[in-house]
């Protein structure tokens, strides 16, 4: 017999478990199927463990700079084993929290591999989920609505074999028992830049290679230019417009060599970290038993995350788009609210903050200056440097700036871009401004307390009209 549910969620990552909690809170009988651990990639292989390592790198960097603050420290040593232990402890605590939330919400959790069945004796519609546990048992779940939230995995470049010794993805890099002396990073997107910053702060020799003509090609071009400058200042070798030739890869005796097409240059390091995006997990989950359509390697959905099978929804990385944990969570809420007949608003991607947790941090929301011009806007821009912000100087972190892009005709804010200390924490003010369709003068009218880093946002808003005070 199959157990009936209002909602079954296939995948217990950030999007999946948030969708399950939302469904439970709305009074829907809910189950979640997860083959590994609740929390998914973000908690176990992505957001949280990498940020734990980045925090350790930040502390180590601060100690090395402590003399600048009048504090002389001698004998400070980096203990990478303890850093890894702390990372695991943080992940473990958050995992226990997710498990608790499932119990609190009376959400049934099935540990095993879920597969979608076609029409059968259980239902005339596809969507019954067969769950095979690691012990070999099998259970049938019959949902009125199914939400696919199977996430993604690191993309691997053609011709490169991930062996965990010389060639790694972020999955393998997170489990390193010791730091290498040198690393080549293939890919200059958010993940690549974060790893370059972190490893450099740990004292690793880093070369980062990006096929596009700049790092972070999805960010404002001035942000890309500034992060490249600051990474180089750290000692990172930055190569853009660069492709690595897999046929030239040679490994052995703890070293690898590979040719880059820039000047036929040969690069050498202990490790090669592939950081070239992520691929949707849509294989072997039974999609062939449905009418669900695949587009560009991801599940095709409408604005409410319905697939072609209207009772089956899909959210998160498996549908492509902005592959961010907070986007997956919001998509899960929208999907569940649609199931519950609550008529939710579709997600506006220009309202979504994007964050890069490098040093310095990077955060943005809305359109870049170039994208705004491409869309036909007549733009005006305000910029303000953290070098003129007292709190930034007090903290000894004054690199970077806030940039605000606005529409000349309507005076609406089109985008805000920050590179500097605690940018990822400050971007929410700009995100709220976008949601409220605010004008720069309205942001400037908000009293920003002194001394705080947020003063840079108020000054950038004033600068849009040439009214900044401290520059």
N, C-alpha and C positions, 0 to 999 in steps of 0.2 A: 504493500500500500504506500501511496505517496502522502507526505505531510503537506497540508495546504497552508499557504501564507498569502497575505495581501501583497507583500513585497519581499523578494529575495534579491540580495546584492551579491554579485559574483566578483569577489575581490575585496580584501579588507584593508586597502591602503587609505590614504587621507581622504580621497573622494568617496570611497566605498563606506568607510565607517561613519563618516559625517552624514551620508545619505541614510544609512541605517538608523542613526540616532534621530535624524529629522523625521523619518517615517514613524519610528516608535513614539516620538513626542506628539505626533498627530493622530495617535491611536490606531495605527496600522500594525497588524501582526507581521513581524519582520524577522528575517533570518539573513545571516551573512556567511558566505563560503570563502575560506582562505586556505591556500595550500601550504603557506609557510607561517609567517607570524603577522598578527594584526598590526597595522601601522604601515605595512608595505615599504616601498622603496624609500619614501621620504624619511621615515623613522629609522629604518635599518641600514639603508645603503645610499642615502642621499642627503637631504637637508640637514638633519640633526647631527649625524656623525661628522659630516664635513665642517659644520659650524662649530662643533666641539673642538675639532683639530685647529680650526682657524682661531678660536679663542686662546688655545694654548700658544699658538704662534704669536698672537698679539701680546700675551703676557711676557713671552720670551723676548720679543722685540722691545717691550717697555723696560724690562730689566737691563737690556743692553744699552738703552738710552738713559738709564737712571741718573747718570752723572750730569746730564743736562738739567736735572731738577735738583741738583745739589745733594744727591744721595749716591755715595760711592759703594758699589757692590762688587765684591770679589768672589771668585770661586763658583759662580753660578753655572750649573751644568744642565744640559738638556737630557732628560730621561724619557726616551720615547716610549719605553714599555709602560711607564706610569701614565703618560699621555694617552696611550691606547686604553689603559684600564679606566681612566676617567671617562673617556668617550663611551665605553661600554656601559659604565654605571649610569650615565645620563640617558642613554638609549633604553637601558633596562627599566629605569624608573618611569619613563614615559610610556613604555610598553605596558607596564603594570597598570598605568592610568587608563589606557585604552581598554584593557581587559575589564577593569572596574566599570567603565562606562557601558560596556555591553551588558554586564550583569545588572547595573542600575536601570538600564532601559528595557530589561527583560527581552533582550535580543538573542535569539538562538544562534550560536556560533558552530558551524560545521567545519572541522579541520580535515581538509582533503582537497582533491582536485575535482573541480566542477566542470561538467560538460553539458552543453545545451542539447536537448533531444528535439527531434521533429515531432509531428503529430503522432500520437500513440494511443494506447489504451487509457493513458492517464488524462489526456486532453486532446481535443481535435486541433488545437493550435500548437505550434512550436513554442518552446519555452520551459518545459519541464527540465529540471536540473538534476542530473545524476551525479552524486558525490561519492567518489572513491577515496576511502581513507588510506593512510599509509599502511595500515594493517590488513588491507585487502577487502574490508567491508564495503557495502554499497548502500546508499540511501537515496530515495527519490523525493525531491521537493517540487511541489506544484504551486507556483506563484500566479496570482492574478496579474502581477506586473513584475518584470525582471529588469534589473539594472546591471549592465555590464560595466565593471570598473577594474579591468585587469591590468591597467598601467602600462609600463614600458620598460625597456632594458637598454643598456648602452649600445649605440650603433658601432659596428666594427667596419673599418675601411677594407675594401676589397684587396686581397693579396696579403693582408696582415693576419697572422695567426696569434691569437691571445694565448700565451703559454703561462702567464702568471709569474714568470721569472724575468724575462726581458721585455715582453710586450704586455701591457696592462690596460684595463679600463678602470674607471673609478671604483668599480666593485672590488677588484683585486688590490688597488692602491690603498683602500681603506683598511685592508687587513695586513698591511706590511708590518713585519715584526721589528724592522729597523729602517732608518732613513738611508736612501742611497746617497752617494756623493754627488751624483749628477742625473738630470732627467731632461729628456726632450718631450715636450707636450705638443701633440698634433691637434690643433684646434684652438682658436682664440675667442670662443664664445664665453658665456658666463662661467661654465664649469672649468674650462681651461684657464681662464684668468684667475679664478679663485685658487686653483691648485698652484698656479705659477706664483701668486702672491704668498700663499701659505708656505710652500716649500722654500722659497727664497728667504722668508723670515726665519725658517728653521736652519738656514745656512747651506741649503742645497744649491748647487750650480744649475740654473734653469735656462733652457732655450725653449721659446714658445713659437710655433709655426702656424700661421693662419693663411688659408688659401685666398681669402678676400684681401682687398687692399688696405684693410685696417682691422684692428682688434674690435670686438663687440660690434659687428656690422649692423646689429639691430638697434643700437643706441644712437643718440645724437653724435654727429661727427666730432664736435668739440670735446665731448666726453671721451670718445675713442682716442683722440689725440692726447688728451691729458693722462689717461691711464697708461698709454704706451710710454709717455715721458717719465711717469713716476715709476713704472716697472723697470725701465732702463736705469733710473736713478738707484734702484735697489741692486742693480747688477744683473738683471734678467736680460738675456739676448732676445730681442723681438724681431722675428722675420715675418713680414706680411707678403701677400702675393706669392706664397710659397707652397709648393706641392712636394711631398716626400715620395720617393720612388721605392715601392715595396720590393722590387726585384733586386735592389741594391743592398737590402738589409743583411748584415752579417752579424752573427752573435757568437760568443764564446769567451771563456775565461773572465766572466763577470762584466764584459763590455759589449756594446753594440755599436755598429757604424751604419749610417744610412746617408744617401745622397739627397740633398735638397736641390730643386731646380734653379734656385737663385745663384747664378754664377757657378753652377755645377759644384756647389759646396758640399763637402763631406762633413757630417755632424757625428759626434761621438759622445756617448753617455752610458750610464749603467742601466737606465730604464727608458722605455718609450711608453708614454701615457697617451692612449687614444681618447680624445675628448671632442668627438665630432657629432654630438647630438644623440638622440634616443629613438628607438624603434618601438612601435606599438606592439603589445602582446596580444595578438589576435589569432594565433595559430593554436590548433588542438583544443579549442573550447566549444566546437560544435556549430560554428557559424554556417557551415555548409548545409546544416539541417534546417536553415531558415531562409527567408528572402532578404536578409540583411545585406546591404550593399557596402562594398569596400571602395574607397577613393583615396588615391595617393598613399596607400599603405595604412589607412586608418578607417575606422567605422564611420560611415556617413550618417549624420543625424540632422534634425531640424533645430530650430532655435530653442526648443524645449527638450532637446536631447533624445527625441524619439527616433528610432530607426525606421526602416521601411515596414517592419512589424510593429504596429502602433502600440502594442502592449509591452514591447521590449525597448528599453532605453539604454544609452551608453554615455559614460562620462569620463572625464580625466584624460590621461595621456593616450588612451586607446582611441580617442576620437581626433587626435592631432590638435591643431591650434596652439594656443599658449600652454605649453607643458609645464605648468607651475602648480605646486601643491594647493595654494589658496584658490586658484582657478578651479581645480578639481572639486574642492569643497563647495564652492559656490554653484558649480554645475550640478553637483549632487542635490543641493537644496532646491534648485530650480526644477530639476527632474521630479523630485518627490512632491513639491508643491503642485506641479502640473498633474501628477497622478492623483493628488488629493483634491483637484478641482479648484485650486486657490488662485488661478490666473496670474502666475508670476510674470514679472518683467524679464525679457531676455537679457542675457549678459551683454553689456557694452564693453568691448575689449579696450576701448580708449580710457575706461575708468579703472583698469587693472594696473596696479603698481608692479613694476619689475625691479628686482633687486639683485645686485652682485655683491657678495660679502668679501670682497678683496680688501686690501689696505692700500689706499683709502676705499671706503665703501662707495657703491654707485647705486642710485635708485632713480626711477623715472616713471612718469605716468602721462598718458596722452601722446600727442604727436611731437616728433622732433621738428626742428626748424626746416630741414630739407623735405620731410614728408608733408608738412603743412603747405609748403610752397608747391609741391607736386600735386596736391589736392586743390590748388587754385586759390589758397588763402593769401591775402596781402598781410604779411606778418610784421609785428614789432617785437623786439626782444629786449629783455632786461637781464643783466648778469651782475652777480656780486660775489667777490672773492672772500673766502674764509680768512684770508690774511688781514682783513679789516674787522674781524669779529673777535671781541675780547675773550670770549669763552674758548674759542679755538686756540688762541695764543696761550692761554692759561694751561690748556691741555697739551700744548706742544704738538698739535696736529692742525696746521693751518693750510695745508695743500688743498686745492680744489675750489669749487665755486657752485653757486646755484644759478641756473639759467631758466628763465620763464619766457615762453612763447605765447603771444596773444594775437587775436584777430583785429586788425586795424578798424574794420567796418563795425563790428559788433562789440569790440572790447572784451570778448570772452577769452578766458584762458584756454589755450589749445594744448599746452604741454608744459611740464615742469621736469627739469633734469638736474640731478644733484650728484656731484662727486666730492666727497669730503667726509669728515668724521661723523659717524652715526647717521649717514644719509638714509639707511634703510629704516631707521626709526622715525625720521622726520618726514618721509614721503607721504605719510597718511594725511597730513594737513593739506598737501597738494591734491591727494586723491579725493578728499572731501570737497575741496574747491571745484574739482572737475564734476563731481556728482551734482553739486549745487549750481553748476553753470556760473561760477563766480567770475568777476572781472578782477584784474590786478589790483585796482584801487580798493576793492572789498577786502582782499587779503591784507593789503597794506594797512587798512583801518583796524584790523585785529591787533590788539596791543601785544606785542611780543616781548616777554619779560627780559630784563637785562641783569646780568649777562647770561645769555643762552645762545646755543648754536642756531636756534630757530630764527634769530634776528636776521640771518642771511636770507631767509625766505621773504620776510617783510621788506628788506632792502631791495631784493631782486624785483619784487612786485612794484616798488616805487621806481626802480630803474627802467621799467618798461616805458614809462613816460618821462624819463630823464629827471626824476625827482628824488633819487637816492640821497641819503644824508651823509653817510660816512665814507664816501668815495668821490 
